[in-house]
Amino acid sequence: MTELEKAQHALAALSPTEKVRVLQWIVRDLGDALHGIESDPGVAGGEPCIVRTRIPVWVLVRARQLGASEADVLRSYPSLRAEDLVHAWRYHDAHREEIERQIRDNEAA
């Protein structure tokens, strides 16, 4: 029996309330990917990037900190969409220390 089949059988035995808790755990675990941000060890050293791109969130945040408008950023990165910036800003808000550390680390390099 595969892990997926085991999970399916386990879920069948849960109450609706327990299933909601499992779903919350899954959403929390995958939340960043579900909101336009992904981390892949093979892309940008695993730093969180905008999906479909190799553009790290910290690069966009730093551009904004340096005074670039959203229009400037979108012109500089034609593969980005306005919604990608919304995802980047939300990710930064939720993971501020991580992104600020990445900015410091990359500027020191």
N, CA, C and O atoms as a DFTB+ gen file, in Angstrom:
436 C
 N C O
     1  1       0.857      -1.175       0.000
     2  2       0.000       0.000       0.000
     3  2       0.906       1.241       0.000
     4  3       1.849       1.329       0.786
     5  1       0.609       2.189      -0.884
     6  2       1.405       3.414      -0.972
     7  2       1.071       4.341       0.198
     8  3       0.063       4.169       0.883
     9  1       1.934       5.312       0.402
    10  2       1.688       6.297       1.465
    11  2       0.387       7.055       1.212
    12  3      -0.350       7.364       2.148
    13  1       0.112       7.349      -0.050
    14  2      -1.112       8.064      -0.387
    15  2      -2.343       7.217      -0.055
    16  3      -3.333       7.726       0.470
    17  1      -2.272       5.945      -0.362
    18  2      -3.386       5.044      -0.030
    19  2      -3.567       4.929       1.476
    20  3      -4.694       4.887       1.969
    21  1      -2.456       4.878       2.208
    22  2      -2.543       4.836       3.675
    23  2      -3.213       6.099       4.212
    24  3      -4.049       6.044       5.113
    25  1      -2.826       7.236       3.637
    26  2      -3.412       8.501       4.076
    27  2      -4.905       8.533       3.770
    28  3      -5.697       9.017       4.578
    29  1      -5.289       8.020       2.610
    30  2      -6.698       7.999       2.233
    31  2      -7.503       7.150       3.219
    32  3      -8.597       7.545       3.622
    33  1      -6.977       5.997       3.607
    34  2      -7.666       5.139       4.579
    35  2      -7.726       5.815       5.946
    36  3      -8.745       5.744       6.633
    37  1      -6.643       6.466       6.336
    38  2      -6.624       7.148       7.633
    39  2      -7.639       8.285       7.649
    40  3      -8.351       8.472       8.636
    41  1      -7.708       9.040       6.561
    42  2      -8.663      10.147       6.489
    43  2     -10.107       9.654       6.572
    44  3     -10.957      10.312       7.172
    45  1     -10.378       8.515       5.977
    46  2     -11.740       7.971       5.995
    47  2     -12.204       7.686       7.423
    48  3     -13.401       7.731       7.709
    49  1     -11.263       7.395       8.316
    50  2     -11.615       7.069       9.698
    51  2     -11.772       8.305      10.589
    52  3     -12.218       8.191      11.731
    53  1     -11.411       9.474      10.080
    54  2     -11.461      10.688      10.887
    55  2     -12.851      11.318      10.878
    56  3     -13.633      11.144       9.943
    57  1     -13.127      12.048      11.940
    58  2     -14.374      12.815      12.003
    59  2     -14.215      14.059      11.124
    60  3     -13.094      14.425      10.770
    61  1     -15.325      14.707      10.772
    62  2     -15.212      15.948       9.990
    63  2     -14.330      16.996      10.672
    64  3     -13.570      17.688       9.996
    65  1     -14.416      17.122      11.975
    66  2     -13.593      18.095      12.706
    67  2     -12.108      17.738      12.589
    68  3     -11.260      18.613      12.411
    69  1     -11.817      16.465      12.689
    70  2     -10.416      16.034      12.558
    71  2      -9.914      16.260      11.131
    72  3      -8.753      16.621      10.936
    73  1     -10.766      16.054      10.148
    74  2     -10.372      16.291       8.756
    75  2     -10.059      17.774       8.528
    76  3      -9.134      18.115       7.792
    77  1     -10.835      18.641       9.164
    78  2     -10.564      20.073       9.055
    79  2      -9.189      20.383       9.619
    80  3      -8.440      21.157       9.023
    81  1      -8.847      19.798      10.747
    82  2      -7.513      20.033      11.341
    83  2      -6.416      19.559      10.411
    84  3      -5.409      20.248      10.249
    85  1      -6.586      18.397       9.793
    86  2      -5.588      17.888       8.850
    87  2      -5.456      18.844       7.670
    88  3      -4.347      19.148       7.233
    89  1      -6.581      19.313       7.161
    90  2      -6.549      20.257       6.045
    91  2      -5.820      21.537       6.429
    92  3      -5.057      22.081       5.630
    93  1      -6.048      22.017       7.635
    94  2      -5.347      23.221       8.102
    95  2      -3.845      22.979       8.143
    96  3      -3.070      23.861       7.775
    97  1      -3.426      21.810       8.580
    98  2      -1.993      21.494       8.623
    99  2      -1.410      21.480       7.205
   100  3      -0.315      21.989       6.968
   101  1      -2.153      20.894       6.282
   102  2      -1.675      20.816       4.903
   103  2      -1.565      22.205       4.290
   104  3      -0.564      22.532       3.652
   105  1      -2.586      23.011       4.486
   106  2      -2.564      24.372       3.939
   107  2      -1.415      25.162       4.539
   108  3      -0.718      25.884       3.826
   109  1      -1.208      25.029       5.859
   110  2      -0.111      25.742       6.503
   111  2       1.225      25.266       5.945
   112  3       2.125      26.074       5.713
   113  1       1.359      23.960       5.729
   114  2       2.601      23.396       5.210
   115  2       2.864      23.838       3.773
   116  3       4.010      24.094       3.403
   117  1       1.816      23.927       2.969
   118  2       1.951      24.290       1.562
   119  2       1.571      25.731       1.279
   120  3       1.599      26.170       0.129
   121  1       1.224      26.455       2.301
   122  2       0.681      27.798       2.138
   123  2       1.464      28.693       1.215
   124  3       0.877      29.373       0.373
   125  1       2.792      28.714       1.350
   126  2       3.579      29.610       0.516
   127  2       3.476      29.231      -0.952
   128  3       3.382      30.097      -1.822
   129  1       3.494      27.941      -1.219
   130  2       3.376      27.496      -2.605
   131  2       2.002      27.815      -3.162
   132  3       1.857      28.090      -4.353
   133  1       1.012      27.778      -2.317
   134  2      -0.344      28.048      -2.773
   135  2      -0.565      29.533      -3.020
   136  3      -1.579      29.918      -3.603
   137  1       0.344      30.350      -2.596
   138  2       0.163      31.788      -2.734
   139  2       1.213      32.424      -3.633
   140  3       1.590      33.578      -3.429
   141  1       1.676      31.696      -4.604
   142  2       2.551      32.287      -5.601
   143  2       4.033      32.307      -5.277
   144  3       4.819      32.889      -6.024
   145  1       4.427      31.683      -4.181
   146  2       5.836      31.641      -3.788
   147  2       6.243      30.178      -3.652
   148  3       5.488      29.361      -3.125
   149  1       7.435      29.857      -4.127
   150  2       7.924      28.494      -3.964
   151  2       9.406      28.515      -3.607
   152  3      10.150      29.421      -3.983
   153  1       9.802      27.494      -2.875
   154  2      11.205      27.311      -2.528
   155  2      11.635      25.962      -3.074
   156  3      11.041      24.933      -2.752
   157  1      12.663      25.972      -3.897
   158  2      13.180      24.760      -4.511
   159  2      14.690      24.771      -4.297
   160  3      15.359      25.718      -4.710
   161  1      15.238      23.739      -3.660
   162  2      16.682      23.725      -3.405
   163  2      17.527      23.906      -4.663
   164  3      18.671      24.353      -4.577
   165  1      16.978      23.564      -5.828
   166  2      17.725      23.701      -7.074
   167  2      17.603      25.065      -7.735
   168  3      18.193      25.298      -8.789
   169  1      16.841      25.969      -7.125
   170  2      16.631      27.307      -7.703
   171  2      17.000      28.352      -6.659
   172  3      16.467      28.350      -5.550
   173  1      17.908      29.235      -7.019
   174  2      18.319      30.351      -6.148
   175  2      18.707      29.863      -4.752
   176  3      18.409      30.519      -3.754
   177  1      19.359      28.732      -4.691
   178  2      19.821      28.211      -3.400
   179  2      18.699      27.888      -2.431
   180  3      18.915      27.840      -1.220
   181  1      17.490      27.663      -2.960
   182  2      16.363      27.340      -2.099
   183  2      15.649      28.546      -1.528
   184  3      14.702      28.397      -0.755
   185  1      16.090      29.744      -1.898
   186  2      15.413      30.950      -1.414
   187  2      14.015      31.023      -2.016
   188  3      13.818      30.597      -3.154
   189  1      13.045      31.551      -1.284
   190  2      11.697      31.651      -1.824
   191  2      11.665      32.568      -3.040
   192  3      12.167      33.692      -3.011
   193  1      11.054      32.052      -4.119
   194  2      10.974      32.774      -5.391
   195  2       9.528      32.864      -5.840
   196  3       8.662      32.120      -5.378
   197  1       9.290      33.790      -6.750
   198  2       7.995      33.890      -7.398
   199  2       7.831      32.652      -8.284
   200  3       8.749      32.294      -9.023
   201  1       6.659      31.994      -8.212
   202  2       6.434      30.824      -9.058
   203  2       6.602      31.209     -10.518
   204  3       6.377      32.359     -10.894
   205  1       6.995      30.251     -11.332
   206  2       7.243      30.420     -12.762
   207  2       8.521      31.188     -13.048
   208  3       8.874      31.359     -14.214
   209  1       9.226      31.654     -12.029
   210  2      10.422      32.471     -12.245
   211  2      11.542      31.974     -11.340
   212  3      11.357      31.064     -10.533
   213  1      12.678      32.580     -11.492
   214  2      13.802      32.339     -10.596
   215  2      14.096      33.625      -9.800
   216  3      15.223      33.844      -9.356
   217  1      13.094      34.447      -9.633
   218  2      13.262      35.747      -8.969
   219  2      12.971      35.597      -7.479
   220  3      11.829      35.354      -7.089
   221  1      14.009      35.743      -6.643
   222  2      13.804      35.628      -5.196
   223  2      12.971      36.789      -4.643
   224  3      13.047      37.920      -5.121
   225  1      12.189      36.474      -3.639
   226  2      11.367      37.488      -2.977
   227  2      12.249      38.609      -2.439
   228  3      11.885      39.782      -2.532
   229  1      13.410      38.258      -1.877
   230  2      14.243      39.290      -1.252
   231  2      14.683      40.349      -2.271
   232  3      14.841      41.518      -1.918
   233  1      14.878      39.948      -3.526
   234  2      15.294      40.899      -4.556
   235  2      14.206      41.956      -4.761
   236  3      14.501      43.144      -4.882
   237  1      12.965      41.519      -4.796
   238  2      11.847      42.439      -4.999
   239  2      11.641      43.343      -3.792
   240  3      11.382      44.539      -3.927
   241  1      11.764      42.743      -2.606
   242  2      11.622      43.538      -1.379
   243  2      12.718      44.588      -1.312
   244  3      12.459      45.740      -0.967
   245  1      13.930      44.196      -1.637
   246  2      15.049      45.145      -1.579
   247  2      14.859      46.269      -2.594
   248  3      15.154      47.428      -2.301
   249  1      14.372      45.935      -3.777
   250  2      14.115      46.979      -4.784
   251  2      13.102      47.985      -4.245
   252  3      13.262      49.191      -4.431
   253  1      12.084      47.500      -3.594
   254  2      11.074      48.404      -3.024
   255  2      11.682      49.242      -1.913
   256  3      11.395      50.434      -1.809
   257  1      12.528      48.627      -1.073
   258  2      13.177      49.374       0.006
   259  2      14.053      50.492      -0.548
   260  3      14.202      51.543       0.076
   261  1      14.626      50.260      -1.715
   262  2      15.508      51.248      -2.336
   263  2      14.745      52.305      -3.135
   264  3      15.344      53.172      -3.771
   265  1      13.410      52.217      -3.093
   266  2      12.604      53.264      -3.706
   267  2      11.970      52.931      -5.037
   268  3      11.298      53.780      -5.624
   269  1      12.162      51.726      -5.530
   270  2      11.527      51.353      -6.797
   271  2      10.017      51.220      -6.593
   272  3       9.559      50.638      -5.611
   273  1       9.270      51.760      -7.520
   274  2       7.817      51.597      -7.467
   275  2       7.465      50.218      -8.014
   276  3       8.309      49.541      -8.602
   277  1       6.229      49.814      -7.819
   278  2       5.798      48.537      -8.383
   279  2       5.893      48.574      -9.901
   280  3       6.265      47.580     -10.525
   281  1       5.563      49.698     -10.492
   282  2       5.676      49.835     -11.954
   283  2       7.123      49.654     -12.400
   284  3       7.392      49.001     -13.408
   285  1       8.060      50.239     -11.637
   286  2       9.490      50.076     -11.951
   287  2       9.887      48.606     -11.905
   288  3      10.581      48.111     -12.793
   289  1       9.440      47.919     -10.867
   290  2       9.789      46.499     -10.696
   291  2       9.207      45.683     -11.845
   292  3       9.887      44.820     -12.400
   293  1       7.965      45.949     -12.201
   294  2       7.332      45.201     -13.294
   295  2       8.023      45.465     -14.628
   296  3       8.122      44.566     -15.462
   297  1       8.496      46.675     -14.832
   298  2       9.258      46.977     -16.054
   299  2      10.605      46.259     -16.050
   300  3      11.061      45.784     -17.090
   301  1      11.238      46.180     -14.883
   302  2      12.548      45.538     -14.772
   303  2      12.475      44.022     -14.906
   304  3      13.440      43.383     -15.327
   305  1      11.336      43.454     -14.549
   306  2      11.138      42.005     -14.594
   307  2       9.875      41.708     -15.402
   308  3       8.812      41.480     -14.826
   309  1       9.985      41.710     -16.727
   310  2       8.793      41.564     -17.576
   311  2       8.022      40.259     -17.369
   312  3       6.850      40.177     -17.736
   313  1       8.651      39.249     -16.795
   314  2       7.926      37.991     -16.566
   315  2       6.997      38.079     -15.357
   316  3       6.161      37.200     -15.152
   317  1       7.140      39.137     -14.558
   318  2       6.292      39.290     -13.369
   319  2       4.942      39.894     -13.729
   320  3       4.802      40.638     -14.700
   321  1       3.960      39.546     -12.915
   322  2       2.629      40.145     -13.003
   323  2       2.388      40.905     -11.703
   324  3       3.061      40.666     -10.700
   325  1       1.444      41.801     -11.726
   326  2       1.138      42.589     -10.526
   327  2       0.800      41.680      -9.347
   328  3       1.196      41.957      -8.215
   329  1       0.075      40.603      -9.606
   330  2      -0.286      39.701      -8.514
   331  2       0.948      39.048      -7.889
   332  3       0.930      38.699      -6.709
   333  1       2.014      38.882      -8.667
   334  2       3.252      38.316      -8.118
   335  2       3.826      39.226      -7.039
   336  3       4.350      38.758      -6.028
   337  1       3.720      40.530      -7.267
   338  2       4.219      41.474      -6.267
   339  2       3.380      41.408      -5.002
   340  3       3.913      41.506      -3.897
   341  1       2.088      41.246      -5.154
   342  2       1.220      41.100      -3.980
   343  2       1.660      39.881      -3.177
   344  3       1.753      39.938      -1.951
   345  1       1.931      38.776      -3.874
   346  2       2.391      37.564      -3.190
   347  2       3.734      37.808      -2.494
   348  3       3.949      37.357      -1.370
   349  1       4.623      38.520      -3.169
   350  2       5.941      38.798      -2.571
   351  2       5.791      39.636      -1.308
   352  3       6.426      39.345      -0.295
   353  1       4.959      40.671      -1.357
   354  2       4.796      41.538      -0.182
   355  2       4.149      40.750       0.971
   356  3       4.542      40.899       2.128
   357  1       3.170      39.924       0.646
   358  2       2.541      39.106       1.695
   359  2       3.539      38.126       2.299
   360  3       3.570      37.921       3.513
   361  1       4.360      37.522       1.432
   362  2       5.363      36.583       1.943
   363  2       6.328      37.329       2.868
   364  3       6.674      36.836       3.941
   365  1       6.752      38.497       2.451
   366  2       7.656      39.290       3.278
   367  2       7.010      39.612       4.618
   368  3       7.656      39.492       5.659
   369  1       5.752      40.015       4.607
   370  2       5.055      40.319       5.862
   371  2       5.015      39.113       6.789
   372  3       5.158      39.255       8.003
   373  1       4.821      37.927       6.220
   374  2       4.708      36.713       7.030
   375  2       6.060      36.137       7.433
   376  3       6.147      35.393       8.410
   377  1       7.121      36.474       6.688
   378  2       8.452      35.892       6.917
   379  2       9.521      36.992       6.932
   380  3      10.589      36.852       6.336
   381  1       9.212      38.059       7.613
   382  2      10.061      39.250       7.596
   383  2      11.515      38.956       7.976
   384  3      12.434      39.378       7.274
   385  1      11.725      38.244       9.068
   386  2      13.109      37.981       9.515
   387  2      13.887      37.190       8.476
   388  3      15.056      37.482       8.225
   389  1      13.253      36.191       7.867
   390  2      13.910      35.374       6.851
   391  2      14.334      36.226       5.658
   392  3      15.468      36.119       5.192
   393  1      13.435      37.067       5.166
   394  2      13.733      37.883       3.992
   395  2      14.781      38.942       4.322
   396  3      15.686      39.185       3.524
   397  1      14.669      39.563       5.472
   398  2      15.666      40.568       5.859
   399  2      17.051      39.937       6.003
   400  3      18.057      40.557       5.659
   401  1      17.100      38.711       6.510
   402  2      18.383      38.000       6.626
   403  2      18.946      37.715       5.240
   404  3      20.147      37.869       5.020
   405  1      18.104      37.305       4.310
   406  2      18.559      37.047       2.957
   407  2      19.085      38.314       2.296
   408  3      20.081      38.277       1.572
   409  1      18.423      39.417       2.542
   410  2      18.917      40.697       2.008
   411  2      20.308      40.979       2.562
   412  3      21.229      41.285       1.804
   413  1      20.467      40.878       3.888
   414  2      21.777      41.139       4.513
   415  2      22.833      40.190       3.980
   416  3      23.937      40.613       3.637
   417  1      22.495      38.893       3.908
   418  2      23.470      37.904       3.439
   419  2      23.910      38.170       1.999
   420  3      25.091      38.050       1.673
   421  1      22.969      38.525       1.155
   422  2      23.307      38.744      -0.255
   423  2      24.042      40.062      -0.475
   424  3      24.848      40.167      -1.400
   425  1      23.783      41.054       0.345
   426  2      24.507      42.306       0.223
   427  2      25.923      42.184       0.781
   428  3      26.829      42.896       0.348
   429  1      26.110      41.284       1.735
   430  2      27.444      41.083       2.307
   431  2      28.325      40.226       1.397
   432  3      29.551      40.257       1.504
   433  1      27.701      39.469       0.512
   434  2      28.459      38.550      -0.356
   435  2      29.193      39.285      -1.450
   436  3      29.875      38.660      -2.263
